[in-house]
Amino acid sequence: MTDMEAQEALKAMFQAAVAAASSELCLPPHLPAPPKGRTIVVGAGKAAAAMAAAVEAHWEGPLEGLVITRYGHGAPCERITVVEAGHPVADATGLAATDAMIALLKGLTADDLVLCLLSGGGSALLTAPAPGLTLADKQAITRELLRSGAAIDEINCVRKHLSAVKGGRLALLAAPARVVTLAISDVPGDDISTIASGPTVPDPTTRQAALAILERWRIAIPGPVRAWLDDPRSETPKTVPDAKVALIARPSDALDAAARAASERGLTPAILGDAIEGEARSVAADHARLALEIAAGRGEIAPPCVLLSGGETTVTVTGGGRGGRNAEYLLALAVALDGRAGIHALAADTDGIDGSEDNAGAILLPDSLARLSALGLNAAERLADNDGYGAFAALGDLLVTGPTRTNVNDFRAILIDASSSRTST
């Protein structure tokens, strides 16, 4: 298989994964029947605008509402207001939009329906600080957590306990209206209480756990934040009014679609898991060992094949480079594979944005290390500086898709063809 053929196959698998989670495909079958009263649509996440557009296209009857999505992830809607705001760190636009959303929920009756559209990114976009806290308090803590290497469920536990709407509190604001939540999962294990920090479902985490997470990761805790977490009022609801929840797209759906695309190209797919977590470098090292075993003929499958995985790795930022967890994963994979022939890889976020950069991810070729060296760049040094983006930008191998308006977390594929039995020089 040539480099071009391998790249085309990897891109086709990624495109199939993203398409499997499109709102237009996944959302309509889950729409509830119209209520006797009003229908209010609210929501937040990178897929929120696309989800709102799908609701509008398939809804019969009156409709109004507001959803919040990341800058650049909007979609045209006529009856539902779409607001673009800051992510992964909340901003004043998101705060104002959340206040407007809360206002929409006032005065509802049992005859009304609140249709809540949730997807990855909603935790940052749905922004309403708890009593006594400011947006600046939440911004500072979020920035430190993102740099610390904390897992997404830990970050969201803290977010929920510093919020007036997350962790089940939005459902309380909507009562006595009926609440139906449609969600696209971007979290390991598809835990609905973690997706967008679970604004419409009971929260199993505690304020004590939130405080312990901040202390574990040595996050500076502003006085008002510590005072709030010490206050019993900061505990999230453990029960909420009856609400229907439907997961309309999952990471496993995306990987299954990618596996079908691989099979169509004569590649044997092996799904390693859709909920893989851990440091990006460590995950890459594990995957490299498995790929090299297969290339050496010691694996459970044989080339030509592809290893598929999803989930959300973390990066503990110690350097000053431009990163993204998928670029970090691929650069670590490159170092571990050490130029092995016949092994190509792609890693990208299905939302089209790797971290806070402008690329979805990148593509690794067998000669990537050699080409970096020819440019005077050392892959290990770039990795130590958390500069995966810079390394793949220098090679011209960034994967740039623009916002996909969906989000089923990270997608990784390692393609191993017959030539992998030879080492590169």
N, C-alpha and C positions, 0 to 999 in steps of 0.2 A: 504494500500500500504506500503510495506516495504521500509526501507531506500535505499536498493539496487535498488529496482524497481523504486523508485522516481529518484535516481541519473541517472539511465539508460535512463529514459524518458527525463530528462532535457538535458542530453548530446545528445540524438537523435534529440531534437529540435534545439540545437545549431548547430549540424552538418548539419541539413537540411538548416538552415539559411545561413551558410557559402557556402554550395554547390550551393545554388540558385544564388550566386554572382560570380561563377567561370568564369574566362575569356574564357575558352574553350567553355563553354555553351553560354555565353552572347554576346561575341564579334563578331563571324563570321557573323551573320545576318546583321550587321551594316557596314560591309566593303564597301567602295565605289568602283566604277569601276576604273581600272588602268588608269593613265593619258597618254597623248601623250609623255610627257617627263619623268623626273626622279620621283621616289617616295622616299621621305625622311621621315623616322619614327623618331619622337622625343617623349619624355614623361618623366614623373616623378611620383613617388608614390610607395606605398608598393605593389601595384599590377602591376607596370610597366613591370617587367620582364615577368610575366605570360601573360600579355597582348601582349607583343612583341612576345613571343613564339606562341601565338594563331594567330597573324598576319602572321608570317612566315609559319605556318602550312596550312593556307588557302589562301595565296596570290599568284596570278598568274602573273608572270613577274618580272623584276628586282626590287631590294629592298635594301636599305641601311639605316643606321640610328644609333641613340644612345639614350638609356633611362637610367634613374638614379633611383635606388631603395635603400631601407634601407639595411644595413649590414645584411646578413643572409637571405634576401628575393629574391635572384637571381634565375634565371632559365636559362637552356642552350639555347642559340640562335646561329645560324650560320652566319646570315647576319646583324643582329642588335647587336651592341655593348651594353653590359649590364655593368653598373658601380654601385657598391655598395658604399654608402656614409653615412654620419652621419645624425641621426634623433633622437630626435626632434630638436636638435641644429645642425645647419649646420657645416660642417668641410671643410678643404682644398681640400679633394677629391671631394666633391660635387661642390666646386668652379671651380676646374680644369675641371670637366666633363661638367659643364654648359658652360664654355668658349668653349670647344670642340663642344658642341651642337650649339652654336651661329655661330661658323665657318662653320658648315654644311649648315646653312641657307643662307650663302652669295652667291650672283650670281645666284639665282634661277630666273626662268622665269614664265610667265603665263601658260606655258604648263606643269609645274611641280606641284606635289602634296606633301603637308606636312601633314602627318597623325600624329596627336598629341594624345598621350595616357595618360590620367590623372586619378589619384586616390588619396585617402587620404595619406597624408605624403608628397605630392609633394611640399607643401609650403616651407618646410625646405630643401628638397633635391635639388630643383631648385634654385641655389645660384649664384647670380651675383649682388654684391652691386652697388647701384646707384653711380654716379660720386661723388668723394670726400669722400666716405665712405669705411670702411674696413670690412673684415670678422669679425674681433674682435668686431667692433661696433655692428654688427647684432647679434653676438653670445651673447653679454652681455644683450642686450635688450630682446632677445628671452628668455633667462634663467629667467629674472625677470618677464616677462609676464606670463610664464608658472607657476611660483610660486604664482603669484598674485591672481589667481582666475578669470582672464579675460576670457570671452567667446571666442570660436574659431573664430567667425566672427570679433571680435575686434582684436585679434592677427593677423589675416590675413589682416585686413585693414592696420595695421602698416607695416606688411611685404611687402605688395604691394607697399607702398610709399617709401620704402627703397631699392627697387629692380630695376634692369635694364631689367628684363624679365617678372615679374609678373604683374598682373593688366592690361592685354591687350598688353603689350609691345612685347611679343614674336610674336604675330600676325603681328605687324609692321615690325619686323625683317625678317619675312618670305615673305613679299610682294615682287613681285606681284604673287607669287605662290598661288594656291588654298589651303586653310587650312580646314581640316576636323578633328574635335575633337571628340574622343570617351572617355567618362568619366564614372567612377564608383563613385557614390555619397557616401560620408561619412559625409555629413553635414546636419543639420536640415533644412528642406524645399527644399533640392536638388538644392540650388542656384548655378548655374554653375559658377558664378563670385567668389564664395567662394571656390569651389573645387580646391585644389592645388593653391589657390589664383588667379584663372582665367587668366592664361597667354595669352589666345587666344580670350578673349571676352572683351567687354567694361566694365569698372569698375565704378560702381555708387558711390563709396565712395570718400572722398576728403582728401587732405593733412591736412586740418584743423581738420577733424574728427580724423585722425591718431594722431595728436599732442594732441588733447583733451583726447584721450584714454590713452596716456602715462601719462598725467597729472592726470587724474582721478584715475589711479592705482598707482600713486606716483612712477613712474619708473624714475630712474636717466637717464637723457638725455645727452649723450656726445655732446660737442660743435659742431662737424661736423654734427651730426644728426639733431640738432635743426636748424643749418644754412641751411641744405638741405630742411627740411620741411618748412622753411620760404621762400624758393625760389620757384617761380611759376613753374619752370621746374620739380619740384617733383610731380606735379599733373599727375595722371594716365590718359590714353586715355579714352575719353568718347564715341568715335566711333572707330571702326577698320574695315579693309576691310571685305567684306562679307565672312562669314565662316559658315560652317555647324557644328552643335553640336548635338550629340546624347548621352543621358544618357542610358548606356547599363545595368546598375544594380543600384537599389535603396535600401535603408533600408526597405522600405515597401515591396519589393519583398522578402527580407529575412524573415520578420515577417510573411508574408503570408505563406511561406514554412514551418516555424515553427508551425504555426497554423494548417496546414494540418497534420503535424507529431503528434501534440497533439491529434487531432480528431481521428487519426488512433489508438491511445492508450486509447480511451474512455474518454478523458479529454475535457471539454468544454473550448475552447480558447476565451480569451477576449484581444483584442489588445488595449492597453491604448494610444498608439501613437508612431510614429517613429521619432519624432523630439523633444523629451523631453530634456530640458536643466535645468540648475540650479545647486546649490551646491549638491554634491553627498549625503551628509547627509540629506539635506532637502527633496530631491526626495525619499530617502529611508524611511523617516518618513511618507511621504504621502502614499507611497505604502504599508507600514506596516499597517496604519490605514484602508486602503481599504481591505487588506487581512484579517484583524481581523474582520471587519464587515461581510465579506463573511463567515468566519468561524463561526460567531455567528448567521448566518442565516438572516442577514439584507442586504445582497447584491442583486444586480440585477441578479446575476447568483449564482448557488449553487455548492458545491463540488460534485464530483471531477472536478476541473477546473484549469486553468493556466492563469496567468496574464502576458502578453507579452508586452515588450516595447523596444524602441530603442532611439537613439539620442546621445547626448554627454554631460555628466555632467562635472562639474568642481570641483576642490579641491583647496581651499586656504590653502597652506602649512604653518603651524605654528609649527609643531613638527619635530622631527629628525628621524622618522621611515621610513621604506620602504613601499611605498604605491601603487599607481595605483588607478584610480578613480573607477574601478569596485570592487576592494578589499575594498575600503573605503565605497562604497555603501553597500556592503554585511555586513560589520562589523556594520555599522549604522543600517541596517535592523535587524541584530541579536539583538542589544540592544533594538530596538523598539518592536520586537516580544516577547522578554523576554522568550524564550523557549517554545513558543506555540506548542503544539503537531500537527503533521500532516501538517506542513508547511515547505517545502523545497524550496531552491532557487538557481539559477545560474546566475552569471553576468560575462560577458567576452567581450573582444574586438574581433570583427570578424577578425582582422588581426593577431590574435594569440599573441599579445603583449599588456599587460596592462600597459600603460604608458611607462616607460623605464625598466620594469622588464622582467623576463624570462618566465612569465606565461601569459596565456590569461585572466585569472580571477580566480574564485574560486567557491566552492559549499558550501552552508549553509544547515546544518541539524538542526532538532529540538533540538538536544542535544549539539549543538556547544558551547553555553555559559557554560553549565555544564562541558564539557570537557576542555574548556579553564581554568575554575576555578580549576579543578583538577590538571592542570599543573602549578597552581600558577599565572595565568595571568588574569588580569581584562580587560574585553572587552572595557569598557568605557575609561579606561586609555590608552589602545592601540589605540583607536579611537582618543583620544586627541593628541596622538603623531603621528598621520597619519601613523600608522603601521599596516594597513590591511594585507599587504603581510606577515609580521612577524607572525600575529595571525593565519592566515590560513596555513602558512607553519608549524607552531607548531602542528596544528591539522592534517596535512597531507592531507588537502583538497584543495590545489591549483589545478587549472585546467591548465595543461601544454599540449599544442598542437604543439608548434613550429610555425613558420611563415606559415600562410595559403595562402599567396600571393594574397589576395583580401582584401577589406576593405569597409564594409558598416556600420561602426561605432559600437557602443556598442549594446550588446544583453543582455536583462534581462528577466528572467522567474521566476515567483513565483508559485509553484505548491501547491494547497490546496486540500487535500483529506478529506474523511469523518471523519477521526479521529481528525481533527482539532477542532471539537466541544468540545474536552477535552483539558485541560491545562496540560503542562508537569510539573513534579515535580523535 
